[in-house]
Amino acid sequence: EPIATNILKGIETNDYDLFVTNLDETMRNAITQDAFTKIAKQYGALGAAESIELLNIEDQGVFYGLNYGVNYAESKVTMRIVVKKTAPDLVSGLWFK
Protein backbone atom coordinates (compact mmCIF):
# COMPACT_ATOMS: atom_id res chain seq x y z
CA GLU A 1 0.00 0.00 0.00
CA PRO A 2 2.85 2.52 0.46
CA ILE A 3 3.47 2.27 -3.29
CA ALA A 4 -0.18 3.06 -4.07
CA THR A 5 -0.08 5.94 -1.59
CA ASN A 6 3.04 7.45 -3.21
CA ILE A 7 1.41 7.30 -6.63
CA LEU A 8 -1.84 8.87 -5.44
CA LYS A 9 -0.14 11.54 -3.30
CA GLY A 10 2.12 12.41 -6.22
CA ILE A 11 -0.93 12.95 -8.41
CA GLU A 12 -2.82 14.87 -5.73
CA THR A 13 0.09 17.23 -5.03
CA ASN A 14 1.35 17.36 -8.65
CA ASP A 15 4.70 15.97 -7.42
CA TYR A 16 6.38 14.03 -10.24
CA ASP A 17 9.31 12.91 -8.07
CA LEU A 18 6.98 11.35 -5.49
CA PHE A 19 4.86 9.78 -8.24
CA VAL A 20 7.86 8.00 -9.82
CA THR A 21 9.45 6.93 -6.50
CA ASN A 22 8.45 3.27 -6.94
CA LEU A 23 8.37 3.02 -10.74
CA ASP A 24 10.87 0.74 -12.48
CA GLU A 25 13.20 2.16 -15.12
CA THR A 26 10.92 1.25 -18.01
CA MET A 27 7.94 2.97 -16.38
CA ARG A 28 10.02 6.05 -15.51
CA ASN A 29 11.01 6.32 -19.17
CA ALA A 30 7.40 5.78 -20.32
CA ILE A 31 5.78 8.27 -17.95
CA THR A 32 7.64 11.47 -18.69
CA GLN A 33 6.98 14.75 -16.92
CA ASP A 34 4.58 15.68 -19.74
CA ALA A 35 2.68 12.38 -19.47
CA PHE A 36 2.50 12.81 -15.70
CA THR A 37 1.11 16.33 -16.11
CA LYS A 38 -1.81 14.88 -18.09
CA ILE A 39 -2.42 12.19 -15.46
CA ALA A 40 -2.23 14.73 -12.63
CA LYS A 41 -4.62 17.08 -14.42
CA GLN A 42 -7.18 14.33 -14.99
CA TYR A 43 -7.03 12.54 -11.63
CA GLY A 44 -5.75 15.38 -9.46
CA ALA A 45 -9.03 17.17 -10.10
CA LEU A 46 -10.69 14.49 -7.95
CA GLY A 47 -8.92 15.87 -4.87
CA ALA A 48 -7.44 13.82 -2.07
CA ALA A 49 -8.23 10.11 -1.90
CA GLU A 50 -10.45 9.48 1.10
CA SER A 51 -9.57 5.78 1.22
CA ILE A 52 -7.58 3.13 -0.61
CA GLU A 53 -8.61 -0.52 -0.47
CA LEU A 54 -6.76 -3.50 -1.92
CA LEU A 55 -9.48 -5.32 -3.85
CA ASN A 56 -7.47 -8.35 -5.00
CA ILE A 57 -4.11 -9.65 -6.15
CA GLU A 58 -3.86 -11.55 -9.42
CA ASP A 59 -1.06 -14.03 -10.11
CA GLN A 60 0.06 -13.38 -13.70
CA GLY A 61 3.08 -15.64 -14.15
CA VAL A 62 6.14 -13.51 -13.44
CA PHE A 63 3.96 -10.58 -12.33
CA TYR A 64 1.38 -9.76 -9.67
CA GLY A 65 -1.52 -7.46 -10.54
CA LEU A 66 -2.78 -5.48 -7.55
CA ASN A 67 -6.19 -3.86 -7.93
CA TYR A 68 -7.07 -1.00 -5.60
CA GLY A 69 -10.37 0.76 -5.06
CA VAL A 70 -9.71 4.46 -4.55
CA ASN A 71 -12.54 6.48 -3.05
CA TYR A 72 -12.79 10.23 -3.59
CA ALA A 73 -15.46 12.57 -2.27
CA GLU A 74 -17.30 12.61 -5.60
CA SER A 75 -16.21 9.40 -7.34
CA LYS A 76 -14.51 6.02 -7.22
CA VAL A 77 -11.56 4.89 -9.33
CA THR A 78 -9.90 1.51 -9.76
CA MET A 79 -6.12 1.64 -9.86
CA ARG A 80 -4.18 -1.37 -11.13
CA ILE A 81 -0.50 -1.73 -10.25
CA VAL A 82 1.63 -4.49 -11.78
CA VAL A 83 4.88 -5.60 -10.13
CA LYS A 84 7.39 -8.30 -10.96
CA LYS A 85 7.49 -11.12 -8.44
CA THR A 86 11.27 -10.72 -8.32
CA ALA A 87 11.01 -6.95 -7.65
CA PRO A 88 7.70 -6.35 -5.81
CA ASP A 89 8.78 -2.89 -4.67
CA LEU A 90 8.96 -1.55 -8.26
CA VAL A 91 5.93 -0.80 -10.42
CA SER A 92 6.08 -2.27 -13.93
CA GLY A 93 2.55 -1.26 -15.00
CA LEU A 94 -0.09 1.26 -13.94
CA TRP A 95 -3.68 1.79 -15.11
CA PHE A 96 -6.68 3.76 -13.90
CA LYS A 97 -10.32 3.14 -14.75
SEROLO-813655 format. One record per atom (N, C-alpha, C): residue in three letters; atom name; x, y, z. Coordinates in steps of 0.2 Angstrom, whole numbers. Layout:
BEGIN
+-----+------+-------+-------+-------+
! res ! atom !     X !     Y !     Z !
+-----+------+-------+-------+-------+
! ala !   CA !     X !     Y !     Z !
...
+-----+------+-------+-------+-------+
This chain:
BEGIN
+-----+------+-------+-------+-------+
! res ! atom !     X !     Y !     Z !
+-----+------+-------+-------+-------+
! glu !    N !     4 !    -6 !     0 !
! glu !   CA !     0 !     0 !     0 !
! glu !    C !     4 !     6 !     0 !
! pro !    N !    10 !     6 !     3 !
! pro !   CA !    14 !    13 !     2 !
! pro !    C !    16 !    15 !    -5 !
! ile !    N !    16 !    10 !    -9 !
! ile !   CA !    17 !    11 !   -16 !
! ile !    C !    11 !    15 !   -19 !
! ala !    N !     5 !    12 !   -18 !
! ala !   CA !    -1 !    15 !   -20 !
! ala !    C !    -2 !    22 !   -17 !
! thr !    N !     0 !    23 !   -11 !
! thr !   CA !     0 !    30 !    -8 !
! thr !    C !     4 !    35 !   -11 !
! asn !    N !    11 !    33 !   -13 !
! asn !   CA !    15 !    37 !   -16 !
! asn !    C !    13 !    39 !   -23 !
! ile !    N !    10 !    35 !   -27 !
! ile !   CA !     7 !    37 !   -33 !
! ile !    C !     1 !    42 !   -32 !
! leu !    N !    -3 !    40 !   -28 !
! leu !   CA !    -9 !    44 !   -27 !
! leu !    C !    -7 !    51 !   -24 !
! lys !    N !    -3 !    51 !   -19 !
! lys !   CA !    -1 !    58 !   -16 !
! lys !    C !     3 !    62 !   -22 !
! gly !    N !     7 !    58 !   -26 !
! gly !   CA !    11 !    62 !   -31 !
! gly !    C !     6 !    65 !   -36 !
! ile !    N !     0 !    62 !   -38 !
! ile !   CA !    -5 !    65 !   -42 !
! ile !    C !    -8 !    70 !   -39 !
! glu !    N !   -10 !    69 !   -32 !
! glu !   CA !   -14 !    74 !   -29 !
! glu !    C !   -10 !    81 !   -28 !
! thr !    N !    -4 !    80 !   -27 !
! thr !   CA !     0 !    86 !   -25 !
! thr !    C !     4 !    88 !   -31 !
! asn !    N !     3 !    85 !   -37 !
! asn !   CA !     7 !    87 !   -43 !
! asn !    C !    14 !    86 !   -42 !
! asp !    N !    17 !    81 !   -39 !
! asp !   CA !    24 !    80 !   -37 !
! asp !    C !    26 !    74 !   -41 !
! tyr !    N !    29 !    75 !   -47 !
! tyr !   CA !    32 !    70 !   -51 !
! tyr !    C !    37 !    66 !   -48 !
! asp !    N !    41 !    69 !   -44 !
! asp !   CA !    47 !    65 !   -40 !
! asp !    C !    43 !    59 !   -36 !
! leu !    N !    38 !    61 !   -32 !
! leu !   CA !    35 !    57 !   -27 !
! leu !    C !    31 !    51 !   -32 !
! phe !    N !    28 !    54 !   -37 !
! phe !   CA !    24 !    49 !   -41 !
! phe !    C !    29 !    43 !   -44 !
! val !    N !    35 !    45 !   -46 !
! val !   CA !    39 !    40 !   -49 !
! val !    C !    44 !    36 !   -44 !
! thr !    N !    43 !    38 !   -38 !
! thr !   CA !    47 !    35 !   -33 !
! thr !    C !    48 !    27 !   -33 !
! asn !    N !    42 !    24 !   -35 !
! asn !   CA !    42 !    16 !   -35 !
! asn !    C !    42 !    14 !   -42 !
! leu !    N !    42 !    18 !   -47 !
! leu !   CA !    42 !    15 !   -54 !
! leu !    C !    49 !    12 !   -56 !
! asp !    N !    48 !     7 !   -60 !
! asp !   CA !    54 !     4 !   -62 !
! asp !    C !    57 !     8 !   -68 !
! glu !    N !    63 !     7 !   -71 !
! glu !   CA !    66 !    11 !   -76 !
! glu !    C !    62 !    11 !   -82 !
! thr !    N !    59 !     6 !   -84 !
! thr !   CA !    55 !     6 !   -90 !
! thr !    C !    49 !    11 !   -89 !
! met !    N !    45 !    11 !   -83 !
! met !   CA !    40 !    15 !   -82 !
! met !    C !    42 !    22 !   -81 !
! arg !    N !    48 !    23 !   -78 !
! arg !   CA !    50 !    30 !   -78 !
! arg !    C !    51 !    33 !   -84 !
! asn !    N !    54 !    29 !   -89 !
! asn !   CA !    55 !    32 !   -96 !
! asn !    C !    48 !    33 !  -100 !
! ala !    N !    43 !    29 !   -98 !
! ala !   CA !    37 !    29 !  -102 !
! ala !    C !    33 !    35 !   -99 !
! ile !    N !    33 !    36 !   -93 !
! ile !   CA !    29 !    41 !   -90 !
! ile !    C !    33 !    47 !   -89 !
! thr !    N !    34 !    51 !   -94 !
! thr !   CA !    38 !    57 !   -93 !
! thr !    C !    35 !    63 !   -89 !
! gln !    N !    38 !    68 !   -88 !
! gln !   CA !    35 !    74 !   -85 !
! gln !    C !    29 !    76 !   -88 !
! asp !    N !    29 !    76 !   -95 !
! asp !   CA !    23 !    78 !   -99 !
! asp !    C !    17 !    74 !   -98 !
! ala !    N !    19 !    67 !   -98 !
! ala !   CA !    13 !    62 !   -97 !
! ala !    C !    10 !    62 !   -90 !
! phe !    N !    15 !    63 !   -85 !
! phe !   CA !    13 !    64 !   -78 !
! phe !    C !     8 !    70 !   -78 !
! thr !    N !    10 !    76 !   -81 !
! thr !   CA !     6 !    82 !   -81 !
! thr !    C !    -2 !    80 !   -83 !
! lys !    N !    -2 !    76 !   -88 !
! lys !   CA !    -9 !    74 !   -90 !
! lys !    C !   -13 !    70 !   -85 !
! ile !    N !    -9 !    65 !   -82 !
! ile !   CA !   -12 !    61 !   -77 !
! ile !    C !   -14 !    65 !   -71 !
! ala !    N !   -10 !    69 !   -69 !
! ala !   CA !   -11 !    74 !   -63 !
! ala !    C !   -17 !    78 !   -64 !
! lys !    N !   -18 !    81 !   -70 !
! lys !   CA !   -23 !    85 !   -72 !
! lys !    C !   -30 !    82 !   -72 !
! gln !    N !   -30 !    76 !   -75 !
! gln !   CA !   -36 !    72 !   -75 !
! gln !    C !   -38 !    69 !   -68 !
! tyr !    N !   -33 !    66 !   -64 !
! tyr !   CA !   -35 !    63 !   -58 !
! tyr !    C !   -34 !    67 !   -52 !
! gly !    N !   -30 !    72 !   -53 !
! gly !   CA !   -29 !    77 !   -47 !
! gly !    C !   -35 !    81 !   -46 !
! ala !    N !   -39 !    82 !   -51 !
! ala !   CA !   -45 !    86 !   -50 !
! ala !    C !   -50 !    83 !   -46 !
! leu !    N !   -49 !    76 !   -44 !
! leu !   CA !   -53 !    72 !   -40 !
! leu !    C !   -52 !    74 !   -32 !
! gly !    N !   -46 !    77 !   -31 !
! gly !   CA !   -45 !    79 !   -24 !
! gly !    C !   -41 !    74 !   -21 !
! ala !    N !   -41 !    74 !   -14 !
! ala !   CA !   -37 !    69 !   -10 !
! ala !    C !   -41 !    63 !   -10 !
! ala !    N !   -38 !    57 !   -10 !
! ala !   CA !   -41 !    51 !   -10 !
! ala !    C !   -43 !    50 !    -2 !
! glu !    N !   -50 !    48 !    -1 !
! glu !   CA !   -52 !    47 !     5 !
! glu !    C !   -50 !    41 !     8 !
! ser !    N !   -50 !    36 !     4 !
! ser !   CA !   -48 !    29 !     6 !
! ser !    C !   -45 !    25 !     0 !
! ile !    N !   -41 !    20 !     2 !
! ile !   CA !   -38 !    16 !    -3 !
! ile !    C !   -39 !     9 !     0 !
! glu !    N !   -42 !     4 !    -5 !
! glu !   CA !   -43 !    -3 !    -2 !
! glu !    C !   -40 !    -8 !    -7 !
! leu !    N !   -36 !   -12 !    -5 !
! leu !   CA !   -34 !   -17 !   -10 !
! leu !    C !   -40 !   -22 !   -11 !
! leu !    N !   -42 !   -23 !   -17 !
! leu !   CA !   -47 !   -27 !   -19 !
! leu !    C !   -45 !   -34 !   -20 !
! asn !    N !   -40 !   -35 !   -24 !
! asn !   CA !   -37 !   -42 !   -25 !
! asn !    C !   -30 !   -42 !   -28 !
! ile !    N !   -27 !   -47 !   -28 !
! ile !   CA !   -21 !   -48 !   -31 !
! ile !    C !   -21 !   -54 !   -36 !
! glu !    N !   -19 !   -53 !   -42 !
! glu !   CA !   -19 !   -58 !   -47 !
! glu !    C !   -12 !   -60 !   -49 !
! asp !    N !   -12 !   -67 !   -49 !
! asp !   CA !    -5 !   -70 !   -51 !
! asp !    C !    -5 !   -71 !   -58 !
! gln !    N !     0 !   -67 !   -61 !
! gln !   CA !     0 !   -67 !   -68 !
! gln !    C !     7 !   -69 !   -71 !
! gly !    N !     9 !   -75 !   -69 !
! gly !   CA !    15 !   -78 !   -71 !
! gly !    C !    21 !   -75 !   -67 !
! val !    N !    25 !   -71 !   -70 !
! val !   CA !    31 !   -68 !   -67 !
! val !    C !    29 !   -61 !   -64 !
! phe !    N !    22 !   -59 !   -64 !
! phe !   CA !    20 !   -53 !   -62 !
! phe !    C !    14 !   -54 !   -57 !
! tyr !    N !    13 !   -49 !   -52 !
! tyr !   CA !     7 !   -49 !   -48 !
! tyr !    C !     3 !   -43 !   -51 !
! gly !    N !    -3 !   -43 !   -51 !
! gly !   CA !    -8 !   -37 !   -53 !
! gly !    C !   -11 !   -36 !   -46 !
! leu !    N !   -11 !   -30 !   -44 !
! leu !   CA !   -14 !   -27 !   -38 !
! leu !    C !   -19 !   -22 !   -40 !
! asn !    N !   -25 !   -24 !   -38 !
! asn !   CA !   -31 !   -19 !   -40 !
! asn !    C !   -33 !   -16 !   -33 !
! tyr !    N !   -33 !    -9 !   -34 !
! tyr !   CA !   -35 !    -5 !   -28 !
! tyr !    C !   -42 !    -1 !   -30 !
! gly !    N !   -46 !    -1 !   -25 !
! gly !   CA !   -52 !     4 !   -25 !
! gly !    C !   -50 !    10 !   -22 !
! val !    N !   -50 !    16 !   -25 !
! val !   CA !   -49 !    22 !   -23 !
! val !    C !   -55 !    26 !   -22 !
! asn !    N !   -57 !    29 !   -16 !
! asn !   CA !   -63 !    32 !   -15 !
! asn !    C !   -61 !    40 !   -14 !
! tyr !    N !   -64 !    44 !   -18 !
! tyr !   CA !   -64 !    51 !   -18 !
! tyr !    C !   -71 !    54 !   -16 !
! ala !    N !   -71 !    60 !   -14 !
! ala !   CA !   -77 !    63 !   -11 !
! ala !    C !   -83 !    62 !   -16 !
! glu !    N !   -81 !    63 !   -23 !
! glu !   CA !   -87 !    63 !   -28 !
! glu !    C !   -86 !    57 !   -33 !
! ser !    N !   -81 !    53 !   -32 !
! ser !   CA !   -81 !    47 !   -37 !
! ser !    C !   -77 !    41 !   -34 !
! lys !    N !   -77 !    36 !   -38 !
! lys !   CA !   -73 !    30 !   -36 !
! lys !    C !   -69 !    28 !   -42 !
! val !    N !   -62 !    26 !   -41 !
! val !   CA !   -58 !    24 !   -47 !
! val !    C !   -55 !    18 !   -45 !
! thr !    N !   -53 !    14 !   -50 !
! thr !   CA !   -50 !     8 !   -49 !
! thr !    C !   -42 !     9 !   -51 !
! met !    N !   -38 !     7 !   -47 !
! met !   CA !   -31 !     8 !   -49 !
! met !    C !   -27 !     1 !   -49 !
! arg !    N !   -24 !     0 !   -55 !
! arg !   CA !   -21 !    -7 !   -56 !
! arg !    C !   -13 !    -6 !   -56 !
! ile !    N !   -10 !    -9 !   -51 !
! ile !   CA !    -2 !    -9 !   -51 !
! ile !    C !     0 !   -16 !   -53 !
! val !    N !     5 !   -16 !   -57 !
! val !   CA !     8 !   -22 !   -59 !
! val !    C !    15 !   -22 !   -57 !
! val !    N !    17 !   -27 !   -53 !
! val !   CA !    24 !   -28 !   -51 !
! val !    C !    27 !   -35 !   -52 !
! lys !    N !    34 !   -35 !   -54 !
! lys !   CA !    37 !   -42 !   -55 !
! lys !    C !    38 !   -45 !   -48 !
! lys !    N !    37 !   -52 !   -48 !
! lys !   CA !    37 !   -56 !   -42 !
! lys !    C !    44 !   -55 !   -39 !
! thr !    N !    49 !   -54 !   -44 !
! thr !   CA !    56 !   -54 !   -42 !
! thr !    C !    58 !   -47 !   -39 !
! ala !    N !    54 !   -42 !   -40 !
! ala !   CA !    55 !   -35 !   -38 !
! ala !    C !    48 !   -32 !   -36 !
! pro !    N !    45 !   -34 !   -31 !
! pro !   CA !    39 !   -32 !   -29 !
! pro !    C !    38 !   -25 !   -27 !
! asp !    N !    44 !   -21 !   -26 !
! asp !   CA !    44 !   -14 !   -23 !
! asp !    C !    44 !    -9 !   -29 !
! leu !    N !    44 !   -12 !   -35 !
! leu !   CA !    45 !    -8 !   -41 !
! leu !    C !    39 !    -9 !   -46 !
! val !    N !    36 !    -4 !   -48 !
! val !   CA !    30 !    -4 !   -52 !
! val !    C !    32 !    -5 !   -59 !
! ser !    N !    29 !   -10 !   -63 !
! ser !   CA !    30 !   -11 !   -70 !
! ser !    C !    25 !   -10 !   -74 !
! gly !    N !    19 !    -8 !   -71 !
! gly !   CA !    13 !    -6 !   -75 !
! gly !    C !     8 !    -3 !   -71 !
! leu !    N !     4 !     2 !   -74 !
! leu !   CA !     0 !     6 !   -70 !
! leu !    C !    -6 !     8 !   -74 !
! trp !    N !   -12 !     7 !   -72 !
! trp !   CA !   -18 !     9 !   -76 !
! trp !    C !   -24 !    12 !   -71 !
! phe !    N !   -28 !    16 !   -73 !
! phe !   CA !   -33 !    19 !   -69 !
! phe !    C !   -40 !    18 !   -74 !
! lys !    N !   -45 !    16 !   -70 !
! lys !   CA !   -52 !    16 !   -74 !
! lys !    C !   -57 !    17 !   -69 !
+-----+------+-------+-------+-------+
